[in-house]
């Protein structure tokens, strides 16, 4: 009697995917980070040739990374035209903020003492201060995203952290709609300081209230900007 190990049966054919897929995930991580840091603008076509040469990977690996990021709604594939950074819609903005309010507010709500991950939150605020002093507004936007990533991480869930990586990369694509990045980002640096102080004091309830108000206001600003852009395009 031959006993077949069902956990390994048929996997030999998939052996070749292991190295390629792991590399594709690493490439996707690089591109996702670049999107989150504002290097790739919405609507930009991504050159396979340039990225393959820059990262030293195969076209198949890059195309797998493109597929992963398309599934995350960061890229879009247009037949016979190529792969583009997505231009997000007003509905995308509303949905992103719906997720953010659930995740970020839940992460700070139960806090009653200085949380272990507060150092990461503080570093993001300090990076924001430094970017503002140097008038590097794109860097300030990146620091702001890092602040909220650190807030979400206070929830202690690796699954949630993975979800929020994609959400924050999408958020960066939303930020590009703001005509004046300084005016948009600078005001939230003050709010980041306030929330940091509340968390350091262990007042999660107050931090949640402040964060909820913060997210409501930011969503309204972005929704208004999208509506104005849509009206402007209609007039043209």
ZICOR-V545918 format. One record per run of one state. SS is the DSSP state (2 for helix, 1 for strand, 0 for the rest). FROM is the first residue (numbers start at 1). LEN is the number of residues. If there is no record, write none. Layout:
ss:SS from:FROM len:LEN
ss:SS from:FROM len:LEN
This chain:
ss:0 from:1 len:10
ss:2 from:11 len:26
ss:0 from:37 len:8
ss:1 from:45 len:2
ss:0 from:47 len:1
ss:2 from:48 len:8
ss:0 from:56 len:3
ss:2 from:59 len:13
ss:0 from:72 len:3
ss:1 from:75 len:4
ss:0 from:79 len:3
ss:1 from:82 len:4
ss:0 from:86 len:4
ss:2 from:90 len:20
ss:0 from:110 len:8
ss:2 from:118 len:16
ss:0 from:134 len:3
ss:2 from:137 len:17
ss:0 from:154 len:4
ss:2 from:158 len:18
ss:0 from:176 len:5
ss:2 from:181 len:20
ss:0 from:201 len:3
ss:2 from:204 len:32
ss:0 from:236 len:1
